C-alpha cells in the first residue's frame, strides 16, 4: 500500500521492477548497507586488536559528507510506504524550501 502524492497508485509491474532479490546485499540495492558497512569498519578500527582511530575518523567524515548530500537533496511529494496490513513502515516528506539552483 502506498500513500502520498500522486494519489494514483503505481502500476504493480513498475513497482515490482524496483525490487531485486539476490544472495548478497549490495550498495546499489540496499541504501542502508553502505552506512552499516562503514559503521562496522569504524567499530573494527576502534577495537583493541586494530586500534586505528584515524580510520574511524575517516569513516565519520565520509558519513558526514553523505548526510550533507542527502540533506541538500530536493524531495518531491510526501510518500508513506506501508505493509500488507496498512501499517506505515517508512516515509519521505516534502522539503519546504525551494530546490537548489
Buried (B, 14 or more C-beta within 10 A) or exposed (E): EEBBEEEEEEEEEEEEEEEEEEEEEEEEEEEEBBBEEBEEBBEBBBEEEEEEEEBBEBBEEBBEEEEEEEEEEEEEEEBBEBEEEEEEEEEEEEEEEEEEE
